[in-house]
Amino acid sequence: MKLKSGFVLREVCNQKIVAAEGLQNINFNKLLALNVSAAFLWEEVEGKEFTVEDLADALVREYGIDKELALKDSQNLLDSWRAAGVLDE
């Protein structure tokens, strides 16, 4: 899977948000707020193909957490990105 093109991570008032840019995303009428670890993962995979395992591996490398917890957190994040419509699968 990949992040859809036209969505960019920005910092607004010390908050990381994903916003839509371009005509292909004209129906995206919301901002997606990301916490620090979600923003880290967005930056890790932006412009690349990735899997839930790739996200989990990045969390383990960056934060030193247990792989099982990293997989669970990564799947939850992907579910929220999927629901927001920012993934190409």
C-alpha positions as CSV (number, residue, x, y, z in Angstrom):
1,M,0.0,0.0,0.0
2,K,1.0,3.6,-0.3
3,L,-0.2,7.0,0.9
4,K,-2.3,8.7,-1.7
5,S,-0.6,11.5,-3.5
6,G,-1.9,15.0,-2.8
7,F,-1.9,14.6,1.0
8,V,0.9,16.5,2.9
9,L,2.0,16.5,6.4
10,R,2.2,20.0,7.8
11,E,2.8,21.6,11.2
12,V,0.2,24.1,12.3
13,C,0.3,25.6,15.8
14,N,2.7,22.9,17.0
15,Q,0.3,20.2,15.8
16,K,1.1,17.8,12.9
17,I,-1.7,17.5,10.5
18,V,-2.4,15.9,7.1
19,A,-4.1,18.2,4.6
20,A,-5.2,17.6,1.1
21,E,-3.8,19.5,-1.9
22,G,-4.8,19.4,-5.5
23,L,-8.0,18.8,-7.4
24,Q,-7.8,15.0,-7.0
25,N,-8.6,15.5,-3.3
26,I,-11.2,18.2,-3.6
27,N,-13.8,16.1,-1.6
28,F,-11.4,15.7,1.4
29,N,-13.0,18.2,3.7
30,K,-11.1,17.5,6.9
31,L,-7.7,17.7,8.5
32,L,-6.1,14.6,10.0
33,A,-4.3,15.3,13.2
34,L,-1.3,13.0,14.0
35,N,0.5,12.4,17.2
36,V,4.3,12.4,17.3
37,S,4.7,8.7,16.5
38,A,2.1,8.7,13.7
39,A,3.8,11.8,12.1
40,F,7.1,9.9,12.3
41,L,5.6,6.9,10.5
42,W,4.0,9.2,7.9
43,E,7.4,10.7,7.1
44,E,9.0,7.2,7.1
45,V,6.7,5.9,4.4
46,E,5.8,9.0,2.4
47,G,6.3,8.3,-1.3
48,K,7.0,4.6,-0.7
49,E,5.2,1.3,-0.8
50,F,4.9,-0.2,2.7
51,T,3.2,-2.8,4.8
52,V,2.0,-3.0,8.4
53,E,5.3,-4.8,9.2
54,D,7.3,-1.9,7.8
55,L,5.5,0.5,10.1
56,A,6.0,-1.8,13.1
57,D,9.8,-2.2,12.3
58,A,10.1,1.6,12.2
59,L,8.5,1.9,15.6
60,V,10.7,-0.8,17.1
61,R,13.8,1.0,15.6
62,E,12.8,4.5,16.7
63,Y,11.2,3.8,20.1
64,G,12.5,0.4,21.1
65,I,9.1,-1.0,21.8
66,D,8.0,-4.7,21.7
67,K,7.3,-5.9,18.1
68,E,3.9,-7.3,19.1
69,L,2.8,-3.9,20.5
70,A,4.3,-2.2,17.4
71,L,2.3,-4.4,15.1
72,K,-0.9,-3.7,17.0
73,D,-0.3,0.1,17.0
74,S,0.6,0.0,13.3
75,Q,-2.5,-1.8,12.4
76,N,-4.6,0.6,14.4
77,L,-2.9,3.5,12.6
78,L,-3.5,2.0,9.2
79,D,-7.1,1.4,10.1
80,S,-7.5,5.1,10.9
81,W,-5.7,6.2,7.7
82,R,-7.9,3.8,5.7
83,A,-11.0,5.3,7.3
84,A,-9.8,8.8,6.5
85,G,-9.2,7.8,2.9
86,V,-5.5,8.6,2.6
87,L,-4.3,5.1,1.5
88,D,-3.9,3.6,-1.9
89,E,-4.2,-0.1,-1.6
